[in-house]
């Protein structure tokens, strides 16, 4: 499980990172809000741990922007603020949980695990972008004007990764890690599968496209 930790208190940040890694998490650590926002919108995380009071951008603003862009990664706020109004404000902008400093490390781990379980247990049956829909139960793509097109298993996995958060870039390495974990594929394989998916989008008259950013990865976006 991969987490993003945004905490500007150096000593606390080091301690949290060490404990999370010791408990099996992969952790990316940043110390200001702008970096937290940049990382969270371009990388694939299972959960976000955000301090509220950070230089550059407060944690609440980071999450507000992410949610406005459709990024639904679960988020836990860390804060010295204990007033109920602050907790309500954090939850209202899309936080999944709220932990007041100082806190017990065991409680933090329990809350992080619960946050991730909620994400794993919830999977909307349809993902949409533009006029395109992905039916998770039927492994099919469709648009209002066309009959559904069935996807092979690996095509479905790739399209699901792209459509879970439209506009978010997915690297070729991440496709390989998630879709071909046994390691029998390479970057050329990714390209071939994406080429086939692009043909299916064209056949469906989709208003979206799979756009490549050279050297970075791929994202599904609405055509301009």
N, CA and C atoms as a LAMMPS dump frame, in Angstrom:
ITEM: TIMESTEP
0
ITEM: NUMBER OF ATOMS
672
ITEM: BOX BOUNDS ff ff ff
-5.0000000000000000e+02 5.0000000000000000e+02
-5.0000000000000000e+02 5.0000000000000000e+02
-5.0000000000000000e+02 5.0000000000000000e+02
ITEM: ATOMS id mol type element x y z
1 1 1 N 0.837 -1.189 0
2 1 2 C 0 0 0
3 1 3 C 0.879 1.25 0
4 2 1 N 0.545 2.2 -0.845
5 2 2 C 1.371 3.395 -0.987
6 2 3 C 0.654 4.616 -0.417
7 3 1 N 1.373 5.326 0.458
8 3 2 C 0.815 6.499 1.114
9 3 3 C 1.633 7.734 0.786
10 4 1 N 0.951 8.878 0.784
11 4 2 C 1.625 10.176 0.74
12 4 3 C 1.481 10.823 2.106
13 5 1 N 2.617 11.156 2.727
14 5 2 C 2.617 11.83 4.018
15 5 3 C 3.085 13.266 3.828
16 6 1 N 2.249 14.222 4.206
17 6 2 C 2.593 15.638 4.116
18 6 3 C 2.615 16.211 5.524
19 7 1 N 3.804 16.424 6.064
20 7 2 C 3.982 16.891 7.438
21 7 3 C 5.241 17.75 7.499
22 8 1 N 5.099 19.004 7.961
23 8 2 C 6.233 19.916 7.944
24 8 3 C 7.077 19.881 9.219
25 9 1 N 6.603 19.197 10.257
26 9 2 C 7.418 19.038 11.455
27 9 3 C 8.41 17.899 11.207
28 10 1 N 9.689 18.262 11.051
29 10 2 C 10.688 17.303 10.592
30 10 3 C 10.782 16.055 11.478
31 11 1 N 10.834 16.257 12.791
32 11 2 C 10.98 15.121 13.698
33 11 3 C 9.774 14.187 13.623
34 12 1 N 8.579 14.77 13.611
35 12 2 C 7.367 13.965 13.515
36 12 3 C 7.295 13.255 12.163
37 13 1 N 7.68 13.954 11.11
38 13 2 C 7.656 13.366 9.773
39 13 3 C 8.554 12.128 9.699
40 14 1 N 9.769 12.245 10.263
41 14 2 C 10.686 11.105 10.244
42 14 3 C 10.12 9.933 11.043
43 15 1 N 9.54 10.243 12.199
44 15 2 C 8.981 9.185 13.04
45 15 3 C 7.806 8.48 12.356
46 16 1 N 6.9 9.259 11.771
47 16 2 C 5.746 8.672 11.087
48 16 3 C 6.177 7.831 9.901
49 17 1 N 7.134 8.339 9.134
50 17 2 C 7.622 7.596 7.972
51 17 3 C 8.207 6.264 8.396
52 18 1 N 9.028 6.269 9.428
53 18 2 C 9.659 5.034 9.903
54 18 3 C 8.614 4.021 10.374
55 19 1 N 7.618 4.489 11.125
56 19 2 C 6.596 3.58 11.656
57 19 3 C 5.73 3.016 10.543
58 20 1 N 5.337 3.856 9.606
59 20 2 C 4.51 3.389 8.494
60 20 3 C 5.258 2.368 7.645
61 21 1 N 6.526 2.636 7.367
62 21 2 C 7.321 1.689 6.572
63 21 3 C 7.509 0.378 7.333
64 22 1 N 7.73 0.473 8.64
65 22 2 C 7.895 -0.732 9.456
66 22 3 C 6.63 -1.591 9.42
67 23 1 N 5.49 -0.956 9.208
68 23 2 C 4.214 -1.679 9.167
69 23 3 C 3.78 -2.028 7.742
70 24 1 N 4.709 -1.974 6.819
71 24 2 C 4.451 -2.499 5.485
72 24 3 C 3.987 -1.515 4.44
73 25 1 N 3.941 -0.218 4.773
74 25 2 C 3.506 0.77 3.799
75 25 3 C 4.699 1.331 3.025
76 26 1 N 4.467 1.659 1.771
77 26 2 C 5.413 2.464 0.999
78 26 3 C 5.01 3.914 1.195
79 27 1 N 5.976 4.774 1.533
80 27 2 C 5.639 6.15 1.915
81 27 3 C 6.457 7.158 1.117
82 28 1 N 5.764 8.096 0.487
83 28 2 C 6.396 9.287 -0.077
84 28 3 C 6.16 10.421 0.909
85 29 1 N 7.205 11.166 1.234
86 29 2 C 7.106 12.208 2.245
87 29 3 C 7.394 13.576 1.658
88 30 1 N 6.526 14.554 1.943
89 30 2 C 6.741 15.943 1.538
90 30 3 C 6.54 16.828 2.761
91 31 1 N 7.031 18.057 2.667
92 31 2 C 6.983 18.941 3.84
93 31 3 C 6.217 20.235 3.602
94 32 1 N 5.612 20.407 2.439
95 32 2 C 4.788 21.602 2.225
96 32 3 C 3.583 21.257 1.373
97 33 1 N 2.589 22.142 1.431
98 33 2 C 1.321 21.87 0.781
99 33 3 C 1.376 21.82 -0.728
100 34 1 N 2.216 22.657 -1.336
101 34 2 C 2.301 22.658 -2.79
102 34 3 C 2.82 21.317 -3.306
103 35 1 N 3.862 20.789 -2.649
104 35 2 C 4.374 19.477 -3.048
105 35 3 C 3.334 18.391 -2.817
106 36 1 N 2.599 18.497 -1.711
107 36 2 C 1.551 17.513 -1.426
108 36 3 C 0.522 17.496 -2.552
109 37 1 N 0.11 18.665 -2.99
110 37 2 C -0.865 18.765 -4.082
111 37 3 C -0.303 18.188 -5.379
112 38 1 N 0.936 18.552 -5.704
113 38 2 C 1.554 18.076 -6.947
114 38 3 C 1.706 16.558 -6.952
115 39 1 N 2.178 16.005 -5.841
116 39 2 C 2.343 14.555 -5.758
117 39 3 C 1 13.848 -5.84
118 40 1 N 0.013 14.339 -5.09
119 40 2 C -1.274 13.65 -4.991
120 40 3 C -2.031 13.641 -6.31
121 41 1 N -1.815 14.635 -7.14
122 41 2 C -2.56 14.688 -8.409
123 41 3 C -1.848 13.981 -9.552
124 42 1 N -0.571 13.634 -9.372
125 42 2 C 0.167 12.998 -10.468
126 42 3 C 0.606 11.574 -10.163
127 43 1 N 0.523 11.152 -8.907
128 43 2 C 0.93 9.8 -8.533
129 43 3 C -0.271 9.008 -8.037
130 44 1 N -0.093 7.691 -7.967
131 44 2 C -1.181 6.804 -7.57
132 44 3 C -0.982 6.369 -6.115
133 45 1 N -1.846 6.819 -5.24
134 45 2 C -1.739 6.512 -3.811
135 45 3 C -2.991 5.792 -3.313
136 46 1 N -2.788 4.98 -2.281
137 46 2 C -3.913 4.333 -1.617
138 46 3 C -4.482 5.204 -0.509
139 47 1 N -3.713 6.177 -0.039
140 47 2 C -4.195 7.079 0.998
141 47 3 C -3.282 8.28 1.163
142 48 1 N -3.858 9.371 1.66
143 48 2 C -3.123 10.603 1.923
144 48 3 C -3.194 10.912 3.406
145 49 1 N -2.058 11.292 4
146 49 2 C -2.025 11.776 5.379
147 49 3 C -1.542 13.214 5.316
148 50 1 N -2.417 14.15 5.619
149 50 2 C -2.138 15.567 5.398
150 50 3 C -2.18 16.353 6.704
151 51 1 N -1.076 17.025 7.032
152 51 2 C -1.12 18.002 8.111
153 51 3 C -1.915 19.208 7.607
154 52 1 N -2.679 19.827 8.469
155 52 2 C -3.463 20.983 8.017
156 52 3 C -2.598 22.228 7.89
157 53 1 N -1.801 22.522 8.898
158 53 2 C -0.986 23.735 8.891
159 53 3 C 0.367 23.446 8.252
160 54 1 N 0.501 23.804 6.974
161 54 2 C 1.744 23.59 6.238
162 54 3 C 2.116 24.836 5.458
163 55 1 N 3.406 25.061 5.227
164 55 2 C 3.808 26.168 4.357
165 55 3 C 3.395 25.895 2.921
166 56 1 N 3.261 26.955 2.159
167 56 2 C 2.926 26.804 0.743
168 56 3 C 1.437 26.704 0.485
169 57 1 N 0.769 25.792 1.172
170 57 2 C -0.669 25.595 0.999
171 57 3 C -1.155 24.753 2.174
172 58 1 N -2.231 25.155 2.813
173 58 2 C -2.754 24.365 3.921
174 58 3 C -3.331 23.043 3.423
175 59 1 N -3.332 22.059 4.315
176 59 2 C -3.847 20.753 3.936
177 59 3 C -5.288 20.783 3.466
178 60 1 N -6.088 21.647 4.089
179 60 2 C -7.488 21.752 3.659
180 60 3 C -7.601 22.248 2.224
181 61 1 N -6.74 23.178 1.834
182 61 2 C -6.764 23.682 0.459
183 61 3 C -6.263 22.626 -0.511
184 62 1 N -5.245 21.864 -0.093
185 62 2 C -4.755 20.758 -0.925
186 62 3 C -5.904 19.815 -1.239
187 63 1 N -6.628 19.392 -0.214
188 63 2 C -7.705 18.428 -0.421
189 63 3 C -8.866 19.038 -1.194
190 64 1 N -9.166 20.294 -0.932
191 64 2 C -10.258 20.948 -1.662
192 64 3 C -9.967 20.937 -3.162
193 65 1 N -8.733 21.25 -3.535
194 65 2 C -8.364 21.255 -4.956
195 65 3 C -8.41 19.849 -5.554
196 66 1 N -7.91 18.878 -4.812
197 66 2 C -7.926 17.499 -5.309
198 66 3 C -9.351 17.026 -5.542
199 67 1 N -10.219 17.288 -4.593
200 67 2 C -11.615 16.838 -4.737
201 67 3 C -12.305 17.559 -5.895
202 68 1 N -11.97 18.829 -6.111
203 68 2 C -12.578 19.574 -7.224
204 68 3 C -12.138 19.016 -8.574
205 69 1 N -11.006 18.318 -8.596
206 69 2 C -10.502 17.712 -9.824
207 69 3 C -10.921 16.253 -9.963
208 70 1 N -11.757 15.795 -9.05
209 70 2 C -12.265 14.431 -9.127
210 70 3 C -11.341 13.381 -8.547
211 71 1 N -10.305 13.787 -7.824
212 71 2 C -9.369 12.835 -7.215
213 71 3 C -9.933 12.405 -5.866
214 72 1 N -10.269 11.129 -5.747
215 72 2 C -11.003 10.643 -4.585
216 72 3 C -10.146 9.827 -3.62
217 73 1 N -8.827 9.911 -3.737
218 73 2 C -7.946 9.171 -2.833
219 73 3 C -8.317 9.461 -1.379
220 74 1 N -8.503 8.428 -0.551
221 74 2 C -8.856 8.669 0.85
222 74 3 C -7.822 9.554 1.546
223 75 1 N -8.297 10.41 2.444
224 75 2 C -7.41 11.369 3.101
225 75 3 C -7.69 11.445 4.587
226 76 1 N -6.604 11.483 5.367
227 76 2 C -6.668 11.648 6.811
228 76 3 C -5.945 12.934 7.182
229 77 1 N -6.622 13.82 7.912
230 77 2 C -6.005 15.059 8.37
231 77 3 C -5.324 14.862 9.718
232 78 1 N -4.126 15.433 9.847
233 78 2 C -3.451 15.562 11.131
234 78 3 C -3.453 17.036 11.497
235 79 1 N -3.827 17.36 12.74
236 79 2 C -3.885 18.77 13.093
237 79 3 C -3.792 18.983 14.599
238 80 1 N -3.315 20.148 14.96
239 80 2 C -3.301 20.544 16.369
240 80 3 C -4.637 21.147 16.767
241 81 1 N -5.509 21.402 15.79
242 81 2 C -6.811 21.998 16.067
243 81 3 C -7.787 20.921 16.535
244 82 1 N -8.425 21.178 17.656
245 82 2 C -9.331 20.16 18.194
246 82 3 C -10.788 20.595 18.221
247 83 1 N -11.067 21.836 17.826
248 83 2 C -12.446 22.31 17.865
249 83 3 C -13.321 21.523 16.894
250 84 1 N -14.557 21.264 17.32
251 84 2 C -15.47 20.479 16.495
252 84 3 C -15.73 21.151 15.157
253 85 1 N -15.715 22.505 15.126
254 85 2 C -15.954 23.22 13.873
255 85 3 C -14.864 22.904 12.853
256 86 1 N -13.622 22.786 13.325
257 86 2 C -12.519 22.468 12.416
258 86 3 C -12.672 21.055 11.859
259 87 1 N -13.095 20.139 12.696
260 87 2 C -13.292 18.769 12.225
261 87 3 C -14.394 18.703 11.174
262 88 1 N -15.474 19.395 11.447
263 88 2 C -16.59 19.408 10.493
264 88 3 C -16.141 20.002 9.166
265 89 1 N -15.385 21.1 9.223
266 89 2 C -14.913 21.744 7.992
267 89 3 C -14.049 20.79 7.184
268 90 1 N -13.161 20.057 7.872
269 90 2 C -12.302 19.113 7.167
270 90 3 C -13.083 17.991 6.515
271 91 1 N -14.055 17.453 7.227
272 91 2 C -14.869 16.372 6.669
273 91 3 C -15.738 16.865 5.522
274 92 1 N -16.221 18.092 5.625
275 92 2 C -17.09 18.644 4.587
276 92 3 C -16.376 18.812 3.254
277 93 1 N -15.065 19.039 3.263
278 93 2 C -14.358 19.221 1.982
279 93 3 C -13.848 17.902 1.418
280 94 1 N -14.123 16.796 2.123
281 94 2 C -13.809 15.496 1.539
282 94 3 C -12.827 14.635 2.295
283 95 1 N -12.458 15.019 3.529
284 95 2 C -11.567 14.17 4.324
285 95 3 C -12.324 12.936 4.797
286 96 1 N -11.607 11.833 4.937
287 96 2 C -12.211 10.598 5.429
288 96 3 C -12.078 10.458 6.941
289 97 1 N -11.08 11.11 7.514
290 97 2 C -10.874 11.011 8.956
291 97 3 C -10.036 12.199 9.419
292 98 1 N -9.915 12.329 10.741
293 98 2 C -9.342 13.526 11.349
294 98 3 C -8.702 13.104 12.661
295 99 1 N -7.4 13.339 12.844
296 99 2 C -6.696 12.939 14.048
297 99 3 C -5.99 14.143 14.654
298 100 1 N -6.279 14.401 15.92
299 100 2 C -5.74 15.579 16.598
300 100 3 C -4.41 15.256 17.284
301 101 1 N -3.426 16.141 17.085
302 101 2 C -2.134 15.996 17.763
303 101 3 C -2.269 16.436 19.222
304 102 1 N -1.517 15.798 20.139
305 102 2 C -0.688 14.593 19.936
306 102 3 C -1.568 13.354 19.869
307 103 1 N -1.116 12.336 19.161
308 103 2 C -1.911 11.129 19.007
309 103 3 C -1.031 9.905 19.239
310 104 1 N -1.673 8.797 19.505
311 104 2 C -0.984 7.526 19.682
312 104 3 C -0.699 6.903 18.318
313 105 1 N 0.516 6.406 18.125
314 105 2 C 0.89 5.845 16.825
315 105 3 C 0.029 4.636 16.471
316 106 1 N -0.362 3.863 17.481
317 106 2 C -1.239 2.723 17.214
318 106 3 C -2.582 3.151 16.668
319 107 1 N -3.104 4.253 17.202
320 107 2 C -4.382 4.763 16.7
321 107 3 C -4.241 5.251 15.262
322 108 1 N -3.12 5.923 14.969
323 108 2 C -2.897 6.376 13.589
324 108 3 C -2.896 5.189 12.631
325 109 1 N -2.162 4.132 12.958
326 109 2 C -2.097 2.96 12.087
327 109 3 C -3.477 2.34 11.898
328 110 1 N -4.25 2.262 12.974
329 110 2 C -5.592 1.696 12.88
330 110 3 C -6.477 2.528 11.964
331 111 1 N -6.366 3.838 12.083
332 111 2 C -7.2 4.722 11.247
333 111 3 C -6.768 4.662 9.782
334 112 1 N -5.468 4.566 9.53
335 112 2 C -4.987 4.455 8.149
336 112 3 C -5.493 3.156 7.527
337 113 1 N -5.407 2.066 8.286
338 113 2 C -5.894 0.787 7.748
339 113 3 C -7.4 0.837 7.473
340 114 1 N -8.151 1.448 8.371
341 114 2 C -9.602 1.557 8.175
342 114 3 C -9.919 2.405 6.953
343 115 1 N -9.163 3.491 6.778
344 115 2 C -9.36 4.37 5.635
345 115 3 C -9.141 3.618 4.322
346 116 1 N -8.098 2.806 4.282
347 116 2 C -7.791 2.06 3.067
348 116 3 C -8.822 0.962 2.825
349 117 1 N -9.297 0.333 3.89
350 117 2 C -10.342 -0.692 3.723
351 117 3 C -11.602 -0.095 3.12
352 118 1 N -11.958 1.107 3.536
353 118 2 C -13.151 1.75 2.971
354 118 3 C -12.984 1.973 1.477
355 119 1 N -11.785 2.351 1.078
356 119 2 C -11.526 2.556 -0.35
357 119 3 C -11.659 1.24 -1.111
358 120 1 N -11.079 0.166 -0.534
359 120 2 C -11.094 -1.123 -1.223
360 120 3 C -12.496 -1.703 -1.327
361 121 1 N -13.319 -1.405 -0.331
362 121 2 C -14.662 -1.985 -0.306
363 121 3 C -15.658 -1.241 -1.183
364 122 1 N -15.299 -0.039 -1.617
365 122 2 C -16.236 0.738 -2.433
366 122 3 C -15.743 0.801 -3.877
367 123 1 N -16.559 0.35 -4.773
368 123 2 C -16.217 0.409 -6.191
369 123 3 C -17.491 0.694 -6.97
370 124 1 N -17.682 1.931 -7.436
371 124 2 C -18.888 2.236 -8.197
372 124 3 C -18.982 1.347 -9.428
373 125 1 N -20.184 0.871 -9.766
374 125 2 C -20.328 -0.075 -10.881
375 125 3 C -19.986 0.522 -12.236
376 126 1 N -20.138 1.843 -12.362
377 126 2 C -19.833 2.505 -13.628
378 126 3 C -18.816 3.624 -13.409
379 127 1 N -17.841 3.697 -14.304
380 127 2 C -16.921 4.828 -14.34
381 127 3 C -17.208 5.612 -15.605
382 128 1 N -17.193 6.932 -15.527
383 128 2 C -17.549 7.755 -16.683
384 128 3 C -16.539 8.853 -16.923
385 129 1 N -16.39 9.206 -18.187
386 129 2 C -15.592 10.356 -18.608
387 129 3 C -16.127 10.793 -19.955
388 130 1 N -16.556 12.061 -20.053
389 130 2 C -17.195 12.51 -21.286
390 130 3 C -18.449 11.683 -21.54
391 131 1 N -18.599 11.176 -22.77
392 131 2 C -19.759 10.334 -23.08
393 131 3 C -19.448 8.848 -22.937
394 132 1 N -18.282 8.545 -22.4
395 132 2 C -17.819 7.156 -22.288
396 132 3 C -18.091 6.598 -20.898
397 133 1 N -18.585 5.354 -20.851
398 133 2 C -18.815 4.67 -19.584
399 133 3 C -18.103 3.324 -19.597
400 134 1 N -17.569 2.945 -18.442
401 134 2 C -16.94 1.64 -18.274
402 134 3 C -17.759 0.853 -17.263
403 135 1 N -18.315 -0.263 -17.705
404 135 2 C -19.116 -1.143 -16.847
405 135 3 C -18.173 -2.132 -16.17
406 136 1 N -17.983 -1.955 -14.856
407 136 2 C -17.042 -2.822 -14.145
408 136 3 C -17.542 -4.262 -14.034
409 137 1 N -18.839 -4.44 -13.989
410 137 2 C -19.38 -5.792 -13.865
411 137 3 C -19.315 -6.537 -15.196
412 138 1 N -19.575 -5.806 -16.287
413 138 2 C -19.622 -6.453 -17.588
414 138 3 C -18.362 -6.358 -18.41
415 139 1 N -17.309 -5.68 -17.874
416 139 2 C -16.037 -5.517 -18.604
417 139 3 C -16.293 -4.911 -19.986
418 140 1 N -17.108 -3.836 -20.024
419 140 2 C -17.479 -3.281 -21.322
420 140 3 C -17.438 -1.757 -21.312
421 141 1 N -17.069 -1.21 -22.48
422 141 2 C -17.105 0.226 -22.725
423 141 3 C -18.337 0.545 -23.55
424 142 1 N -18.932 1.719 -23.31
425 142 2 C -20.093 2.101 -24.104
426 142 3 C -20.222 3.612 -24.183
427 143 1 N -20.95 4.058 -25.2
428 143 2 C -21.38 5.447 -25.342
429 143 3 C -22.858 5.412 -25.682
430 144 1 N -23.584 6.519 -25.475
431 144 2 C -25.04 6.492 -25.699
432 144 3 C -25.453 6.057 -27.1
433 145 1 N -24.631 6.34 -28.096
434 145 2 C -25.036 6.061 -29.48
435 145 3 C -24.602 4.682 -29.975
436 146 1 N -23.904 3.916 -29.152
437 146 2 C -23.358 2.635 -29.622
438 146 3 C -23.579 1.535 -28.597
439 147 1 N -23.63 0.298 -29.113
440 147 2 C -23.703 -0.858 -28.231
441 147 3 C -22.386 -1.02 -27.484
442 148 1 N -22.426 -1.637 -26.29
443 148 2 C -21.194 -1.833 -25.515
444 148 3 C -20.159 -2.668 -26.267
445 149 1 N -18.913 -2.35 -26.016
446 149 2 C -17.79 -3.099 -26.583
447 149 3 C -17.098 -3.826 -25.436
448 150 1 N -17.024 -5.155 -25.555
449 150 2 C -16.406 -5.948 -24.493
450 150 3 C -14.894 -5.786 -24.526
451 151 1 N -14.292 -5.753 -23.329
452 151 2 C -12.843 -5.629 -23.201
453 151 3 C -12.241 -6.924 -22.675
454 152 1 N -11.061 -7.254 -23.199
455 152 2 C -10.294 -8.349 -22.622
456 152 3 C -9.855 -7.947 -21.213
457 153 1 N -9.454 -8.915 -20.409
458 153 2 C -9.166 -8.663 -18.998
459 153 3 C -8.121 -7.573 -18.795
460 154 1 N -7.029 -7.641 -19.527
461 154 2 C -5.959 -6.658 -19.33
462 154 3 C -6.354 -5.294 -19.907
463 155 1 N -7.122 -5.291 -20.992
464 155 2 C -7.653 -4.023 -21.507
465 155 3 C -8.535 -3.36 -20.455
466 156 1 N -9.385 -4.169 -19.822
467 156 2 C -10.259 -3.639 -18.781
468 156 3 C -9.455 -3.056 -17.629
469 157 1 N -8.419 -3.756 -17.177
470 157 2 C -7.613 -3.264 -16.063
471 157 3 C -6.975 -1.922 -16.403
472 158 1 N -6.486 -1.79 -17.632
473 158 2 C -5.846 -0.537 -18.039
474 158 3 C -6.862 0.595 -18.117
475 159 1 N -8.018 0.303 -18.696
476 159 2 C -9.037 1.341 -18.82
477 159 3 C -9.569 1.741 -17.45
478 160 1 N -9.685 0.778 -16.547
479 160 2 C -10.135 1.085 -15.192
480 160 3 C -9.135 2.008 -14.496
481 161 1 N -7.847 1.764 -14.67
482 161 2 C -6.829 2.628 -14.07
483 161 3 C -6.93 4.048 -14.617
484 162 1 N -7.172 4.159 -15.913
485 162 2 C -7.273 5.477 -16.541
486 162 3 C -8.542 6.209 -16.12
487 163 1 N -9.663 5.477 -16.036
488 163 2 C -10.949 6.132 -15.813
489 163 3 C -11.298 6.322 -14.343
490 164 1 N -10.554 5.683 -13.449
491 164 2 C -10.819 5.9 -12.024
492 164 3 C -10.621 7.362 -11.667
493 165 1 N -9.596 7.986 -12.274
494 165 2 C -9.365 9.422 -12.082
495 165 3 C -9.014 10.036 -13.432
496 166 1 N -10.017 10.439 -14.222
497 166 2 C -9.734 11.03 -15.53
498 166 3 C -8.789 12.221 -15.424
499 167 1 N -7.884 12.305 -16.359
500 167 2 C -6.919 13.399 -16.384
501 167 3 C -5.638 13.09 -15.641
502 168 1 N -5.663 12.081 -14.807
503 168 2 C -4.467 11.723 -14.048
504 168 3 C -3.564 10.851 -14.91
505 169 1 N -2.271 11.155 -14.907
506 169 2 C -1.311 10.438 -15.731
507 169 3 C -0.927 9.116 -15.069
508 170 1 N -0.983 8.05 -15.863
509 170 2 C -0.566 6.719 -15.422
510 170 3 C 0.685 6.359 -16.214
511 171 1 N 1.762 6.054 -15.519
512 171 2 C 3.013 5.737 -16.203
513 171 3 C 2.978 4.32 -16.761
514 172 1 N 3.828 4.073 -17.766
515 172 2 C 3.95 2.727 -18.33
516 172 3 C 4.401 1.744 -17.255
517 173 1 N 5.296 2.185 -16.377
518 173 2 C 5.78 1.311 -15.303
519 173 3 C 4.644 0.906 -14.365
520 174 1 N 3.729 1.837 -14.095
521 174 2 C 2.61 1.507 -13.214
522 174 3 C 1.67 0.513 -13.886
523 175 1 N 1.421 0.693 -15.199
524 175 2 C 0.633 -0.306 -15.927
525 175 3 C 1.277 -1.681 -15.806
526 176 1 N 2.59 -1.738 -16.025
527 176 2 C 3.297 -3.018 -15.962
528 176 3 C 3.208 -3.633 -14.571
529 177 1 N 3.317 -2.793 -13.552
530 177 2 C 3.291 -3.283 -12.18
531 177 3 C 1.918 -3.819 -11.792
532 178 1 N 0.851 -3.136 -12.237
533 178 2 C -0.503 -3.502 -11.821
534 178 3 C -1.144 -4.554 -12.749
535 179 1 N -0.878 -4.464 -14.047
536 179 2 C -1.56 -5.33 -15.009
537 179 3 C -0.751 -6.586 -15.321
538 180 1 N 0.563 -6.466 -15.29
539 180 2 C 1.437 -7.609 -15.56
540 180 3 C 2.399 -7.813 -14.384
541 181 1 N 1.891 -8.066 -13.171
542 181 2 C 2.768 -8.176 -12.004
543 181 3 C 3.753 -9.331 -12.095
544 182 1 N 3.432 -10.327 -12.942
545 182 2 C 4.335 -11.459 -13.073
546 182 3 C 5.555 -11.116 -13.938
547 183 1 N 5.527 -9.938 -14.588
548 183 2 C 6.707 -9.418 -15.275
549 183 3 C 6.972 -9.961 -16.656
550 184 1 N 5.93 -10.448 -17.372
551 184 2 C 6.172 -11.03 -18.695
552 184 3 C 5.962 -10.024 -19.82
553 185 1 N 5.789 -8.738 -19.502
554 185 2 C 5.526 -7.716 -20.516
555 185 3 C 6.551 -6.601 -20.427
556 186 1 N 6.532 -5.735 -21.45
557 186 2 C 7.431 -4.58 -21.452
558 186 3 C 6.671 -3.363 -21.955
559 187 1 N 7.38 -2.249 -22.12
560 187 2 C 6.741 -0.993 -22.523
561 187 3 C 6.054 -1.131 -23.878
562 188 1 N 6.612 -1.918 -24.786
563 188 2 C 5.986 -2.114 -26.096
564 188 3 C 4.625 -2.8 -25.957
565 189 1 N 4.512 -3.71 -25
566 189 2 C 3.23 -4.371 -24.754
567 189 3 C 2.186 -3.356 -24.315
568 190 1 N 2.571 -2.459 -23.415
569 190 2 C 1.676 -1.4 -22.962
570 190 3 C 1.196 -0.579 -24.151
571 191 1 N 2.113 -0.222 -25.021
572 191 2 C 1.764 0.608 -26.178
573 191 3 C 0.757 -0.116 -27.077
574 192 1 N 0.964 -1.415 -27.302
575 192 2 C 0.062 -2.184 -28.163
576 192 3 C -1.351 -2.212 -27.571
577 193 1 N -1.453 -2.455 -26.283
578 193 2 C -2.768 -2.488 -25.642
579 193 3 C -3.45 -1.121 -25.687
580 194 1 N -2.683 -0.064 -25.455
581 194 2 C -3.269 1.275 -25.521
582 194 3 C -3.718 1.6 -26.94
583 195 1 N -2.97 1.148 -27.921
584 195 2 C -3.363 1.364 -29.316
585 195 3 C -4.696 0.682 -29.608
586 196 1 N -4.88 -0.526 -29.107
587 196 2 C -6.153 -1.229 -29.301
588 196 3 C -7.3 -0.507 -28.6
589 197 1 N -7.032 0.001 -27.412
590 197 2 C -8.069 0.744 -26.697
591 197 3 C -8.441 2.024 -27.435
592 198 1 N -7.461 2.688 -28.006
593 198 2 C -7.747 3.908 -28.775
594 198 3 C -8.658 3.599 -29.965
595 199 1 N -8.434 2.47 -30.622
596 199 2 C -9.278 2.079 -31.75
597 199 3 C -10.723 1.858 -31.287
598 200 1 N -10.88 1.281 -30.116
599 200 2 C -12.231 1.041 -29.597
600 200 3 C -12.921 2.354 -29.228
601 201 1 N -12.164 3.296 -28.713
602 201 2 C -12.746 4.607 -28.417
603 201 3 C -13.206 5.296 -29.693
604 202 1 N -12.416 5.163 -30.746
605 202 2 C -12.796 5.747 -32.037
606 202 3 C -14.075 5.101 -32.568
607 203 1 N -14.144 3.772 -32.479
608 203 2 C -15.325 3.058 -32.976
609 203 3 C -16.586 3.439 -32.203
610 204 1 N -16.426 3.821 -30.945
611 204 2 C -17.567 4.21 -30.122
612 204 3 C -17.923 5.688 -30.263
613 205 1 N -17.158 6.422 -31.079
614 205 2 C -17.34 7.878 -31.207
615 205 3 C -17.241 8.552 -29.837
616 206 1 N -16.266 8.114 -29.064
617 206 2 C -16.081 8.674 -27.725
618 206 3 C -15.6 10.114 -27.809
619 207 1 N -16.048 10.913 -26.871
620 207 2 C -15.604 12.318 -26.813
621 207 3 C -14.339 12.462 -25.978
622 208 1 N -13.741 11.329 -25.621
623 208 2 C -12.498 11.342 -24.856
624 208 3 C -11.412 10.632 -25.633
625 209 1 N -10.167 10.844 -25.221
626 209 2 C -9.033 10.199 -25.869
627 209 3 C -7.991 9.814 -24.83
628 210 1 N -7.158 8.836 -25.188
629 210 2 C -6.035 8.465 -24.338
630 210 3 C -4.834 9.256 -24.845
631 211 1 N -4.42 10.2 -24.043
632 211 2 C -3.378 11.131 -24.448
633 211 3 C -2.045 10.76 -23.811
634 212 1 N -0.988 10.776 -24.618
635 212 2 C 0.346 10.446 -24.128
636 212 3 C 1.12 11.716 -23.801
637 213 1 N 1.803 11.704 -22.681
638 213 2 C 2.76 12.753 -22.335
639 213 3 C 4.133 12.116 -22.403
640 214 1 N 4.92 12.519 -23.363
641 214 2 C 6.189 11.861 -23.664
642 214 3 C 7.077 11.748 -22.427
643 215 1 N 7.518 10.525 -22.158
644 215 2 C 8.419 10.293 -21.046
645 215 3 C 7.754 10.276 -19.681
646 216 1 N 6.427 10.492 -19.645
647 216 2 C 5.724 10.55 -18.353
648 216 3 C 4.669 9.453 -18.246
649 217 1 N 3.733 9.417 -19.206
650 217 2 C 2.701 8.395 -19.148
651 217 3 C 1.47 8.77 -19.953
652 218 1 N 0.325 8.226 -19.544
653 218 2 C -0.901 8.347 -20.312
654 218 3 C -2.06 8.763 -19.417
655 219 1 N -3.007 9.492 -20.003
656 219 2 C -4.193 9.926 -19.267
657 219 3 C -5.374 9.938 -20.221
658 220 1 N -6.572 9.708 -19.668
659 220 2 C -7.775 9.828 -20.485
660 220 3 C -8.377 11.218 -20.225
661 221 1 N -8.602 11.954 -21.299
662 221 2 C -9.105 13.311 -21.19
663 221 3 C -10.148 13.569 -22.262
664 222 1 N -10.98 14.558 -22.039
665 222 2 C -11.955 14.932 -23.058
666 222 3 C -11.277 15.645 -24.207
667 223 1 N -11.722 15.354 -25.407
668 223 2 C -11.145 15.993 -26.586
669 223 3 C -11.442 17.48 -26.592
670 224 1 N -10.497 18.255 -27.065
671 224 2 C -10.701 19.712 -27.14
672 224 3 C -11.214 20.096 -28.524
